[in-house]
């Protein structure tokens, strides 16, 4: 039975991935930060024995290390037959980081330089960028011997320097650009240490979630995706990847995006 890890699973695309992988028979390890916003996830866990939940603040490295250590123990136990220890642990088929921040309270995407605030910039980078490289650091022991793991992080097309024609959104854009560079560099190291891991950065398109709701006014209906559609499209992209695609930036339709 395959195992998958979804980070930021309490709502939106992350919750959609949880539902999809459970339907496909995975044992799903899922993280959430706040119990109130994670109520649907907690309710689902009460009904699904294959769903295992972990409280996690992705900005705290010690918590990342603890959660991944617990998952490693779970993988080992899942692989052990009743009469003797397993030669190797069960494997993670997917690790998908859906955690990201665009707006929250006073934190809003900037329209001009006048709105730049250093604390807000640090928040963008801490959540959108640094979290993924800390995750990769502590994930390595879990996937180094896996025959195939897809390690995906949700980014955004606005993080593409080559595609930036509108400006604005300084903190969000730059933090996603930094995320892309981190993931590209992680992919290069994983070629030596986790040789069968495909590292990818994915742009899901504009999806009807709380993150995008304040900015949906000018989005054509055909370009505003439901959560289920976004999940289906991203899984199709991931299923089509090979090890030669590791370290690349893909849109929801499988096209490569410029850095």
Beta strands, then each sheet from edge to edge (+ up, - down):
strand 1: 3-7
strand 2: 27-32
strand 3: 51-55
strand 4: 92-97
strand 5: 149-154
strand 6: 197-203
strand 7: 206-207
strand 8: 224-225
strand 9: 248-251
sheet 1: 3+ 2+ 1+ 4+ 5+ 6+ 9+
sheet 2: 7+ 8+
end
